Amino acid sequence: MASPAARSASSRTVPARPNTAFRQLRGRLSPGEFAAAVRRSAREIGEQVSCDARYVGRVESGEIRCPNYAYERVFRHMFPGLTLPDMGFAPREAVRGRGARTAAVSAAPLATDPDHRDTRIQICEESDVLRRAFITGGPAAALGFAALHPIEAAAASDRVPPPRPPAGGRAGAAEATAVEQAVRHIRLLDDRHGAEGIYHRATQPLRAAYDLLEADVRHRSVSDRLHTGAGELAISVGWLAHDSGRFDDARSHYAEALATARVCGDAALEAHAFCNTAFLARDAARPREAVRAAQAGQQAAKHLASPRLLSLLALREAGGWAGLADRSGCEQALARAERLFAAGPRDGDPEWMTFYGEAELAGLTAQCWSALGDAGRAAEHAHRAVALQDPHFTRNIALFTAELAADLAADGAPEEAAAAGLRVLALLEQVRSARIRTLLATTAHTLRPHHTLPPVADFLSRQAAAGAGDGAGAGHGEAASEVVGVGG
């Protein structure tokens, strides 16, 4: 974290200037009308942004010098062919993260020391060619992700070929961009199709990303990006293992990400690793570890200026307390999560948190009440989670609906539970997730005493047929049983 003096130096060297280019893009629309257009465009590409007239004003005044990654994708969708500088924004490296910190240092006397020159941002490394590659996915293909396909082609697609090592054994901005793009590609596929069929392909680019850390790197900024990208990729691959029931693999990947975060001093990556570790511990029936990991994540995230991240970590803590049957501890953590969530989004929110909206808050809250044995309250929150979920997150729609079915079954509403279960079975044509199948199996077990009811009989028959089909395609190395939870 940059010192107050460094932040002050940075603000003096880069005063806010009105973004006239962006104002021209708004045209005759009012700020409110333009914000509505931004939100519509976000929905078209499956993004989740909370744009309003105030945000538009902050951009046009120059207060927001560079949008976060979610807004960047939306703006590029709205204005094809334009780069961030074309829209009046500053290069990302000069605004936030290590780039912002090193830019601040450059204003201080220390920056004149030749020993520190490699920590300064080399803006020339972010050429227009690389910016275009960032969007088109060329670098991701270089890491072998061209072979990743949606669920309908997953079984037929070939093994991901290993990426070529950087020329001359030297890694630069192009390789760092490739790793970052690979992370985004995995998250997109997981959001739409679930983890199964993706996990084994994703491990190969992960190994390649860590191999790049051994390459010769000239600039500290590139080294930082490579480490952070490799750590985020380890978390993404760990989540694929987690969602597929491979808990030991997931634990190893999360530990690798945590070690990488500490090696490079990246608090944001450390908080993310602890967040997923807490989630895994809860699902693996280690609730005390879940509480400790979530609290460690909150400690790492306390200076990151992201109330939403702290909110999610509080929910992870709540899940641990629920697993310990500590109702008081759970309720306190839930209240803290809701209060922090209400603080709204910030520019400092991590890119990976695009999934965390009202639906996820409701879904994780439902899980806590379910673990505490209050099926009625759990069903109430699960209903809300399903109703609020963005259509882009197909996996989460299926997951929250499966949780709703389980909660309704436990709450003594067998016909409603069966109807929800049937909706999930229809979604399984698009999504493959061991977690969802386990939830449906639990619901079926609860509903069997009500098999004489026509909706229940229909669900039980279709669920059994779907289970038989899954068994025929076994061999993924899933855990025989797993504790259910939501993906993130």
Secondary structure per residue as TSV (DSSP state, phi and psi in degrees):
chain	resnum	aa	ss	phi	psi
A	1	M	-	360.0	132.4
A	2	A	-	-69.9	145.7
A	3	S	-	-70.7	160.9
A	4	P	H	-57.1	-36.4
A	5	A	H	-65.5	-41.0
A	6	A	H	-66.4	-40.7
A	7	R	H	-64.2	-38.3
A	8	S	H	-64.2	-41.6
A	9	A	H	-61.8	-39.8
A	10	S	H	-63.9	-42.4
A	11	S	H	-67.8	-29.2
A	12	R	H	-73.6	-34.7
A	13	T	H	-80.8	-21.7
A	14	V	S	-127.9	78.3
A	15	P	-	-67.7	152.4
A	16	A	-	-66.8	133.7
A	17	R	-	-127.5	139.3
A	18	P	-	-56.3	139.7
A	19	N	-	-92.6	86.0
A	20	T	H	-70.4	-30.2
A	21	A	H	-64.3	-42.2
A	22	F	H	-69.1	-36.8
A	23	R	H	-61.0	-37.8
A	24	Q	H	-66.7	-35.3
A	25	L	H	-65.3	-30.8
A	26	R	H	-67.6	-29.6
A	27	G	T	63.8	-133.1
A	28	R	T	-89.7	-2.0
A	29	L	S	-70.5	144.1
A	30	S	-	-71.9	162.3
A	31	P	H	-54.6	-39.7
A	32	G	H	-66.5	-41.7
A	33	E	H	-65.7	-40.0
A	34	F	H	-65.8	-40.4
A	35	A	H	-60.4	-40.3
A	36	A	H	-63.5	-38.4
A	37	A	H	-64.8	-37.6
A	38	V	H	-63.0	-44.6
A	39	R	H	-64.4	-39.1
A	40	R	H	-63.9	-43.7
A	41	S	H	-63.5	-37.3
A	42	A	H	-61.1	-43.4
A	43	R	H	-64.1	-33.3
A	44	E	H	-61.9	-31.3
A	45	I	T	-110.1	11.2
A	46	G	T	78.1	20.4
A	47	E	-	-93.0	165.0
A	48	Q	-	-132.0	101.0
A	49	V	-	-126.7	154.2
A	50	S	-	-113.8	58.7
A	51	C	-	-76.1	134.7
A	52	D	-	-139.1	-179.8
A	53	A	H	-61.0	-32.9
A	54	R	H	-64.9	-41.4
A	55	Y	H	-62.4	-45.0
A	56	V	H	-58.6	-41.4
A	57	G	H	-63.7	-38.4
A	58	R	H	-66.1	-37.2
A	59	V	H	-66.2	-48.1
A	60	E	H	-69.1	-27.4
A	61	S	H	-78.2	-13.5
A	62	G	T	91.7	1.8
A	63	E	S	-64.7	-39.8
A	64	I	-	-97.0	104.9
A	65	R	S	-84.1	-21.8
A	66	C	S	-153.6	128.8
A	67	P	-	-74.3	160.3
A	68	N	-	-71.6	175.0
A	69	Y	H	-63.4	-36.2
A	70	A	H	-63.7	-47.0
A	71	Y	H	-65.1	-36.4
A	72	E	H	-58.6	-45.2
A	73	R	H	-64.0	-37.9
A	74	V	H	-66.3	-46.2
A	75	F	H	-63.3	-38.1
A	76	R	H	-67.9	-32.3
A	77	H	H	-68.0	-38.5
A	78	M	H	-72.8	-34.3
A	79	F	S	-126.9	74.0
A	80	P	T	-57.7	139.3
A	81	G	T	89.8	-12.6
A	82	L	-	-92.3	138.4
A	83	T	-	-91.0	171.2
A	84	L	T	-57.2	-46.6
A	85	P	G	-59.9	-34.1
A	86	D	G	-60.9	-30.2
A	87	M	G	-88.8	2.9
A	88	G	T	92.8	9.6
A	89	F	-	-92.4	156.4
A	90	A	-	-83.6	155.7
A	91	P	-	-57.6	141.8
A	92	R	G	-57.5	-39.3
A	93	E	G	-64.1	-23.5
A	94	A	G	-88.2	-2.2
A	95	V	T	-114.2	-48.4
A	96	R	S	-136.8	173.4
A	97	G	H	67.7	-149.8
A	98	R	H	-65.0	-30.6
A	99	G	H	-61.4	-43.5
A	100	A	H	-64.6	-39.8
A	101	R	H	-68.2	-42.1
A	102	T	H	-71.7	-29.3
A	103	A	H	-65.3	-37.8
A	104	A	H	-65.7	-40.9
A	105	V	H	-62.7	-32.1
A	106	S	H	-64.9	-18.9
A	107	A	T	-84.1	-8.8
A	108	A	S	-98.9	161.6
A	109	P	G	-57.4	-30.7
A	110	L	G	-57.1	-29.9
A	111	A	G	-67.7	-15.0
A	112	T	G	-80.3	-10.6
A	113	D	S	-73.9	122.6
A	114	P	G	-56.2	-26.4
A	115	D	G	-66.3	-16.6
A	116	H	G	-107.5	6.9
A	117	R	G	-64.8	-30.4
A	118	D	G	-74.0	-6.8
A	119	T	G	-90.9	-6.0
A	120	R	S	-79.9	150.9
A	121	I	-	-75.4	131.5
A	122	Q	-	-99.5	93.6
A	123	I	G	-61.1	-28.6
A	124	C	G	-62.3	-22.3
A	125	E	G	-67.6	-23.1
A	126	E	S	-96.2	70.0
A	127	S	-	-74.9	168.0
A	128	D	H	-60.7	-33.9
A	129	V	H	-61.9	-44.3
A	130	L	H	-67.8	-36.4
A	131	R	H	-62.8	-41.0
A	132	R	H	-66.2	-38.8
A	133	A	H	-63.2	-34.0
A	134	F	H	-58.1	-37.2
A	135	I	H	-87.5	-40.5
A	136	T	H	-76.8	-19.5
A	137	G	T	91.2	10.8
A	138	G	H	-57.0	-47.5
A	139	P	H	-61.2	-34.4
A	140	A	H	-63.7	-37.0
A	141	A	H	-64.3	-34.1
A	142	A	H	-64.2	-25.7
A	143	L	T	-89.5	5.9
A	144	G	T	94.1	9.0
A	145	F	G	-85.7	-1.2
A	146	A	G	-62.6	-23.2
A	147	A	G	-86.7	-2.0
A	148	L	-	-79.7	126.0
A	149	H	-	-124.1	160.2
A	150	P	-	-61.0	174.9
A	151	I	H	-58.6	-37.7
A	152	E	H	-67.8	-19.2
A	153	A	H	-112.1	1.9
A	154	A	H	-60.4	-44.6
A	155	A	T	-68.8	-27.6
A	156	A	T	-92.0	-15.4
A	157	S	S	-75.6	154.8
A	158	D	-	-81.3	167.4
A	159	R	-	-62.6	144.0
A	160	V	-	-68.0	123.4
A	161	P	-	-69.8	147.0
A	162	P	-	-67.1	143.2
A	163	P	-	-71.5	155.9
A	164	R	-	-76.0	142.1
A	165	P	-	-67.2	154.6
A	166	P	-	-61.6	148.4
A	167	A	G	-59.0	132.6
A	168	G	G	67.4	15.9
A	169	G	G	69.5	17.2
A	170	R	B	-114.6	132.4
A	171	A	-	-106.0	141.0
A	172	G	-	-133.9	-157.5
A	173	A	H	-62.9	-33.8
A	174	A	H	-62.8	-41.9
A	175	E	H	-68.0	-39.1
A	176	A	H	-62.4	-42.3
A	177	T	H	-63.6	-37.7
A	178	A	H	-61.2	-43.3
A	179	V	H	-64.5	-44.8
A	180	E	H	-62.2	-39.6
A	181	Q	H	-69.1	-34.5
A	182	A	H	-62.4	-40.2
A	183	V	H	-59.9	-46.2
A	184	R	H	-63.7	-38.0
A	185	H	H	-64.9	-43.4
A	186	I	H	-60.5	-46.5
A	187	R	H	-62.8	-39.9
A	188	L	H	-63.4	-46.5
A	189	L	H	-64.1	-39.3
A	190	D	H	-66.1	-42.9
A	191	D	H	-57.9	-36.0
A	192	R	H	-91.1	-33.6
A	193	H	H	-126.7	-6.5
A	194	G	-	83.7	174.7
A	195	A	S	-82.6	-31.8
A	196	E	T	-66.8	141.7
A	197	G	T	87.7	-12.9
A	198	I	T	-106.7	-34.4
A	199	Y	H	-53.9	-54.2
A	200	H	H	-64.2	-33.6
A	201	R	H	-69.0	-31.8
A	202	A	H	-75.0	-22.8
A	203	T	H	-68.1	-28.8
A	204	Q	H	-70.7	-47.9
A	205	P	H	-60.6	-30.7
A	206	L	H	-63.6	-45.1
A	207	R	H	-61.4	-39.1
A	208	A	H	-64.3	-39.1
A	209	A	H	-62.8	-41.9
A	210	Y	H	-72.1	-28.7
A	211	D	H	-62.8	-34.5
A	212	L	H	-63.6	-24.6
A	213	L	T	-67.3	-17.8
A	214	E	T	-91.3	-4.7
A	215	A	S	-77.2	161.6
A	216	D	B	-73.7	125.9
A	217	V	-	-125.2	126.9
A	218	R	S	-81.2	-34.9
A	219	H	-	-113.7	137.4
A	220	R	H	-61.0	-36.0
A	221	S	H	-61.1	-39.6
A	222	V	H	-69.0	-41.0
A	223	S	H	-59.9	-42.5
A	224	D	H	-62.6	-42.6
A	225	R	H	-64.1	-40.2
A	226	L	H	-63.8	-43.5
A	227	H	H	-64.7	-47.5
A	228	T	H	-62.7	-42.5
A	229	G	H	-63.3	-42.4
A	230	A	H	-64.2	-40.6
A	231	G	H	-63.9	-44.3
A	232	E	H	-64.7	-36.4
A	233	L	H	-65.9	-38.8
A	234	A	H	-61.8	-39.2
A	235	I	H	-66.9	-42.6
A	236	S	H	-63.2	-43.1
A	237	V	H	-67.9	-38.1
A	238	G	H	-60.0	-39.6
A	239	W	H	-65.5	-38.4
A	240	L	H	-60.6	-40.8
A	241	A	H	-65.4	-43.0
A	242	H	H	-58.6	-50.2
A	243	D	H	-69.6	-18.8
A	244	S	T	-94.2	2.3
A	245	G	T	84.8	9.9
A	246	R	-	-93.8	72.6
A	247	F	H	-64.9	-38.2
A	248	D	H	-64.3	-41.8
A	249	D	H	-62.8	-43.9
A	250	A	H	-60.7	-43.3
A	251	R	H	-61.1	-39.9
A	252	S	H	-65.3	-44.3
A	253	H	H	-65.1	-41.7
A	254	Y	H	-64.7	-38.8
A	255	A	H	-64.6	-38.0
A	256	E	H	-63.2	-42.2
A	257	A	H	-64.3	-40.7
A	258	L	H	-64.6	-41.5
A	259	A	H	-63.3	-41.2
A	260	T	H	-62.7	-41.8
A	261	A	H	-59.6	-40.8
A	262	R	H	-76.2	-30.9
A	263	V	H	-63.4	-42.6
A	264	C	H	-99.0	3.9
A	265	G	T	65.7	39.2
A	266	D	-	-101.6	101.2
A	267	A	H	-66.0	-35.8
A	268	A	H	-65.3	-43.0
A	269	L	H	-66.2	-39.3
A	270	E	H	-62.0	-43.9
A	271	A	H	-62.6	-40.6
A	272	H	H	-63.9	-43.7
A	273	A	H	-63.1	-42.6
A	274	F	H	-66.0	-35.9
A	275	C	H	-60.4	-47.9
A	276	N	H	-71.8	-33.5
A	277	T	H	-63.3	-40.3
A	278	A	H	-63.3	-41.5
A	279	F	H	-63.1	-45.2
A	280	L	H	-62.9	-43.4
A	281	A	H	-60.5	-41.1
A	282	R	H	-61.6	-46.3
A	283	D	H	-67.7	-25.9
A	284	A	T	-92.4	15.8
A	285	A	T	61.9	40.5
A	286	R	-	-122.4	68.2
A	287	P	H	-63.1	-34.5
A	288	R	H	-65.9	-40.4
A	289	E	H	-63.1	-37.1
A	290	A	H	-60.7	-44.4
A	291	V	H	-63.2	-46.4
A	292	R	H	-65.3	-42.4
A	293	A	H	-65.5	-41.0
A	294	A	H	-64.5	-40.3
A	295	Q	H	-66.9	-38.3
A	296	A	H	-63.8	-38.3
A	297	G	H	-63.5	-39.3
A	298	Q	H	-65.0	-36.7
A	299	Q	H	-64.9	-41.8
A	300	A	H	-67.7	-31.0
A	301	A	H	-92.8	-1.7
A	302	K	T	-65.8	-21.4
A	303	H	T	-106.8	14.6
A	304	L	S	-93.1	1.6
A	305	A	-	56.1	45.0
A	306	S	-	-138.8	89.4
A	307	P	H	-57.5	-33.3
A	308	R	H	-65.3	-37.8
A	309	L	H	-64.5	-44.0
A	310	L	H	-63.3	-34.4
A	311	S	H	-63.7	-46.1
A	312	L	H	-63.4	-40.4
A	313	L	H	-65.4	-34.8
A	314	A	H	-65.3	-36.2
A	315	L	H	-66.5	-37.9
A	316	R	H	-61.5	-40.7
A	317	E	H	-64.0	-42.2
A	318	A	H	-59.2	-39.6
A	319	G	H	-61.9	-36.7
A	320	G	H	-66.6	-44.2
A	321	W	H	-62.6	-39.0
A	322	A	H	-62.5	-39.5
A	323	G	H	-63.9	-26.3
A	324	L	T	-88.5	1.8
A	325	A	T	60.9	29.2
A	326	D	-	-95.5	88.8
A	327	R	H	-62.5	-41.8
A	328	S	H	-63.4	-47.9
A	329	G	H	-61.6	-39.0
A	330	C	H	-65.7	-46.4
A	331	E	H	-63.5	-38.3
A	332	Q	H	-64.5	-43.4
A	333	A	H	-67.1	-38.4
A	334	L	H	-63.4	-42.2
A	335	A	H	-63.2	-40.2
A	336	R	H	-65.8	-39.7
A	337	A	H	-62.6	-43.4
A	338	E	H	-66.9	-40.0
A	339	R	H	-64.6	-43.4
A	340	L	H	-68.8	-37.0
A	341	F	H	-62.9	-39.6
A	342	A	H	-64.9	-18.0
A	343	A	T	-66.2	-16.4
A	344	G	-	89.1	171.4
A	345	P	-	-71.7	157.1
A	346	R	-	-134.6	159.7
A	347	D	T	-62.6	-25.5
A	348	G	T	-82.7	1.2
A	349	D	S	-63.6	134.1
A	350	P	-	-61.8	149.0
A	351	E	G	-61.0	-35.5
A	352	W	G	-69.4	-9.8
A	353	M	G	-89.5	14.9
A	354	T	G	-60.2	-23.9
A	355	F	G	-74.2	-16.5
A	356	Y	-	-89.8	94.4
A	357	G	S	-126.8	-161.3
A	358	E	H	-61.4	-34.6
A	359	A	H	-64.7	-43.8
A	360	E	H	-66.6	-39.6
A	361	L	H	-58.2	-46.7
A	362	A	H	-65.9	-40.6
A	363	G	H	-65.3	-43.2
A	364	L	H	-69.4	-33.8
A	365	T	H	-64.7	-40.5
A	366	A	H	-59.5	-40.5
A	367	Q	H	-61.9	-39.2
A	368	C	H	-63.0	-45.9
A	369	W	H	-66.7	-34.5
A	370	S	H	-63.8	-43.6
A	371	A	H	-64.9	-29.5
A	372	L	T	-82.4	-2.5
A	373	G	T	87.9	10.0
A	374	D	-	-100.3	80.7
A	375	A	H	-64.0	-33.4
A	376	G	H	-62.9	-49.2
A	377	R	H	-67.4	-35.4
A	378	A	H	-62.3	-44.6
A	379	A	H	-63.8	-38.4
A	380	E	H	-59.8	-46.9
A	381	H	H	-71.5	-34.2
A	382	A	H	-65.8	-39.7
A	383	H	H	-55.2	-45.9
A	384	R	H	-64.9	-39.7
A	385	A	H	-61.8	-43.0
A	386	V	H	-65.9	-42.3
A	387	A	H	-66.4	-32.3
A	388	L	H	-93.4	-10.5
A	389	Q	-	-66.2	134.8
A	390	D	-	-64.9	133.2
A	391	P	T	-57.9	-23.2
A	392	H	T	-62.8	-33.1
A	393	F	-	-89.5	70.9
A	394	T	H	-58.3	-43.0
A	395	R	H	-59.0	-43.1
A	396	N	H	-71.2	-32.7
A	397	I	H	-60.0	-47.1
A	398	A	H	-62.9	-40.8
A	399	L	H	-67.2	-48.4
A	400	F	H	-65.3	-36.2
A	401	T	H	-68.0	-37.3
A	402	A	H	-64.7	-39.6
A	403	E	H	-64.8	-39.5
A	404	L	H	-60.6	-43.7
A	405	A	H	-59.4	-44.9
A	406	A	H	-63.9	-41.6
A	407	D	H	-67.1	-41.1
A	408	L	H	-64.8	-39.2
A	409	A	H	-62.7	-43.5
A	410	A	H	-68.6	-24.8
A	411	D	T	-91.3	6.9
A	412	G	T	80.8	32.5
A	413	A	-	-123.5	71.8
A	414	P	H	-62.8	-39.6
A	415	E	H	-69.3	-40.9
A	416	E	H	-64.7	-39.8
A	417	A	H	-62.5	-42.5
A	418	A	H	-64.2	-39.8
A	419	A	H	-62.8	-42.7
A	420	A	H	-64.6	-41.5
A	421	G	H	-60.9	-38.2
A	422	L	H	-65.4	-35.6
A	423	R	H	-65.0	-36.9
A	424	V	H	-66.7	-42.9
A	425	L	H	-59.7	-34.9
A	426	A	H	-67.1	-36.4
A	427	L	H	-72.6	-21.9
A	428	L	T	-67.9	-7.3
A	429	E	T	-71.1	-20.2
A	430	Q	T	-108.7	-20.9
A	431	V	-	-124.3	138.2
A	432	R	-	-122.4	114.2
A	433	S	-	-150.4	123.7
A	434	A	H	-62.2	-32.9
A	435	R	H	-63.1	-44.2
A	436	I	H	-67.1	-41.9
A	437	R	H	-63.3	-36.9
A	438	T	H	-65.4	-41.2
A	439	L	H	-60.5	-44.0
A	440	L	H	-64.3	-37.2
A	441	A	H	-64.6	-39.3
A	442	T	H	-63.8	-43.3
A	443	T	H	-62.6	-43.7
A	444	A	H	-59.8	-41.9
A	445	H	H	-61.1	-42.0
A	446	T	H	-67.8	-32.6
A	447	L	H	-87.6	-10.9
A	448	R	G	-56.6	-37.4
A	449	P	G	-62.0	-14.7
A	450	H	G	-106.5	26.4
A	451	H	T	-66.6	-13.9
A	452	T	T	-77.0	-16.2
A	453	L	S	-75.9	129.1
A	454	P	H	-53.9	-47.4
A	455	P	H	-61.7	-37.6
A	456	V	H	-67.9	-42.9
A	457	A	H	-60.5	-40.9
A	458	D	H	-62.6	-45.7
A	459	F	H	-62.8	-46.0
A	460	L	H	-60.8	-40.4
A	461	S	H	-65.1	-46.3
A	462	R	H	-70.8	-35.6
A	463	Q	H	-67.0	-39.1
A	464	A	H	-64.6	-40.5
A	465	A	H	-65.5	-41.0
A	466	A	H	-65.3	-38.9
A	467	G	H	-64.9	-37.5
A	468	A	H	-65.8	-38.4
A	469	G	H	-65.0	-39.1
A	470	D	H	-64.3	-38.8
A	471	G	H	-64.1	-34.4
A	472	A	H	-67.7	-26.0
A	473	G	T	-102.8	25.8
A	474	A	-	-69.6	174.9
A	475	G	-	118.6	11.1
A	476	H	S	-85.6	-6.6
A	477	G	-	76.5	27.5
A	478	E	-	-73.6	160.7
A	479	A	-	-67.7	146.9
A	480	A	S	-65.5	-31.4
A	481	S	S	-143.5	157.8
A	482	E	-	-152.6	153.9
A	483	V	-	-86.5	137.4
A	484	V	-	-87.5	143.9
A	485	G	-	-161.0	176.8
A	486	V	-	-94.8	146.1
A	487	G	-	-79.4	159.5
A	488	G	-	-150.5	360.0
